[in-house]
Amino acid sequence: MSSPLAIGVVIACYDLGRTVEEAVDSALAQTRPPAEVVIVDDGSPDVWTRQILSRLNRPRTRVARIPHGGVALARNHGVGLTRSPYVVLLDADDALADTYLERLGARLDAEPALGFVSCAVQAFEGADYVWTPPSTTALGTLTRGSVHVSSMFRRTVWDTVGGFDAELPAYEDLDFWLRAIRLGFPGEILDEALLLYRVRAGSRYRRGIQAETYRPAMRRLVDRHRAVLDQHGIDVLTEKASFLLDVTTYHARIRRQRDALLGEIARVDEEIAAARRSVGDAGPSPAGPARATPSVTAWADSALKRQVEDFLAERRWLVRGRVGVFADRVWALDGLTVPRWDDGAPEAGELRRPLDEAGRLSPNSLDCAMALVLAPTEAIAGPLKDVAATLKPGGTLIVASPAAVGARVAEDACEPHPGETALRSALAPVFPLDAFDVETHGDGLVTACVRRPGGARLPRLRFARRTAPRTWTAGGVVLAYHRVAALAPDTHGLCVAPERFREHVRYLRTHCTPMALVDLWLAARAGALPPRAVAVTFDDGYLDALTTAAPILAEAGVPATFFVNTERLTDPHEAWHDELERMLLGDGDLPERLELGLPDGLRRLDVRTAEQRRHAHRTLHGVLVGATADVRTAIVARLAEWSGRALAPRPERRVLLADEIVALARLPGCEIGSHSEHHLLLPGYAEAVQRAELRRPKERLEALLDRAVLAFAYPFGQHSADLQAIARDTPHLLAVTVEPGLVTGTTDPMRMPRLEVTGAVALTATLEQTFGGDGRRPATGTSGMSAARGGPRP
């Protein structure tokens, strides 16, 4: 039996940044995945759209940008970039149900004579109805409308018809299907509602039904396809009369619904007016802005001040080092609390100035600047440029501004707020598109977070709300590696051979959506995870992370977070467990008997045979896992003396030093996280030790890297409720375990699950089982993962 033919999906996008990812992800989450997805940006001027498309990173997906020429040219260009025998055109504000490609593709597979297959449509967001295309005949298409533009067609249809006519002012899709039908290509319509059609204000369809657009377009279509009129004559008039009667009946029903709704609105307005009169409310009318800018006397106790401070507390991980706080109203600086990520750090400092005085500060002098803008945001491009000049390379700018809140109808409820659009437009001339994110908060606050180029990457903060039905993503997976090396012995099974790791990375790049760890968590929290989202992490900070793993990841464009310990950062050394393995399981002779004083007493162990050595290794490893750092060091030193073996660090076995950690952090896509100071089994220690083991390495790494360290990996994967609380307080944004599971919107950020990857794990099969084969539905049970650990180990 031959394999199903490949399907390509082409998405034309013009100023639809808030929906295009949902469209792309719906195409990639299919039960019959597409071979290729091409997004054509039709010269979008919108800043958010350009931001989204510039950083879009999906498997088998590419973005092409062309000068603005209209949707017909964009679709023609996109189809020309594909090679698949079957093609689907998807508008950037629509989505596909997960079986769309499977169901429509199956009909083309089964019926070679079919030229195209369509289906019913489910409307969502601004309306809720199902519409089924009326006909696949020339008569029905001309009189009642065509199948929708997302119908699947064979490439031979496209090549024969010649694509869309870009000269038509509208309805180029109706013209395309009419030409295909008249050229003899039969079509079929499925009753299933598999296309998810977004009803929104300002859509191209809304513009197309306006008389000034509709009439000239239809005149040209009638002239072009007059042969259909000549051939079917009376039938055309009969069908059109029947269609108009249907439309008249539909309009009458809509008018009745409208009248009923207007009556309900009038009743509610009267109830609101009566309630306002009863309490003597003299505030703004419902039609006016929901919030006025507070005055100097009202600022201290205003809701706006509390909202700004709540936002700053949530984003405090961006506030560190030398901080400048600016406001366009001087009195707003008084009493404003700005939480910090580095409370108590020696380099921490703060200054406060009016916004118009930012230009007087020395350039490159601040690690972070916070600008509170109470005036309309349209006029702040100049002051923000002055503030940006004060930032060091890699410095952070945070902007907060009030936004009027008013009622929004369903059709535009998810559109960007005008204040958000204005702030994006003010930032775009000053910063690269991938250096900032702007958000509108439900409480009427517009905020921006910006990272000046030259330092750490700004995690993505703004995710569009997903509203299409039946496009749910189960969750994301975090992978936990240790070593990329081929070493023997490898007692704990921590090594993945370089070629095997290269295969893993190639699979992740082609079949999954690799994301940075923090980005994956933020996307999950926002309910905007793409299909098959995966984050790569490494524990223990081995040198091969820099020399072997990072180059393979960088070549494929896959980001990763590397968790390192900060013990002996300037002293080349191996981890204690590698030294233990080297002495007891390495080549060479040993004394026949080992007598060693341990914290629990004297141990006598025979080590004549290989099995006895392995038993001695397991015994001592079990003791040292729970030992303090000093006890480990002393025992390893006594073992070295007993064995007579030198412990000069081997390059292929040692851990990263300070300068190597800095070099790793500078590589594209590489982030550094903390793995504690001494890699102790922390749940068994006193609170003071736990706090020191989390705070000290975080502070050392932040001073070393000059950036915030956001993530923590529990040593040995072991944690407790108390340790989670300490990780949150230290502070860390998230902490990872090695408990298998999916990361979802409800995942505790201090207990994020990970799948541990060793040389024995069949990663491809495990992820296919976990993702259910299509990137959306997990396998039966919590996931396809299983715990790989048999207890604490490195």
ABEGO torsion letter per residue (X at the ends): XBBBBBBBBBBBBBGAAAAAAAAAAAAAABABBBABBBBBBBGBABAAAAAAAAABBBBGBBBBBBBBAEAAAAAAAAAAABABABBBBBBAABBBBAAAAAAAAAAAAABAABABBBBBBBBBGABBBBBBBABABAAAAAAAEBBBAABBBBAAAAAAAGEBBAABABGAAAAAAAAAAAAGBBBBBBABBABBBBBBBGBAAAAAABAAAAAAAAAAAAAAAAAAAAAAEAAAAAAAAAAAAAAAAAAAAAAAAAAAAAAAAAAAAAAAAAAAAAAGBABBBAABBABBBBBAAAAAABAAAAAAAAAAAAAAAABBEBBBBBBABAAAABGBBBBBAABGBAABBBBBBBAAAAAABBBGABABBBBBBABBAAAAAAAAAAAAAABBBGBBBBBBBBBBBBBBBAAAAABBBAAAAAAAAAAAAABBAAABBBBBBAAGBBBBBBBBBGBBBBBBABBBBBABBGABBAEBBBBBBABBBBBOBBAAGABBBAAAAAAAAAAAAAABBBBBAAAAAAAAAAGABBBGBBBBBBBGGBAAAAAAAAAAAAAAGBBBBBBBBABGAABBBBBAAAAAAAAAABBEBBBABBBBBBAAEBBBBBAABAAAAAAAAAAAAAAAAABBAAAAAAAAAAAAAAAGBBABBBAAABBBBAAAAAAAAABBGBBBBBAEAAGBBAAABBAAAAAAAAAAAAAAAAAAAGBBBABBBBBGGBBBAAAAAAAAAOBBABBBBABBEBBBAABBAABBBBBBBBAABBAAAAAAAAAGGAGABBBBEABABBBABAEBBX
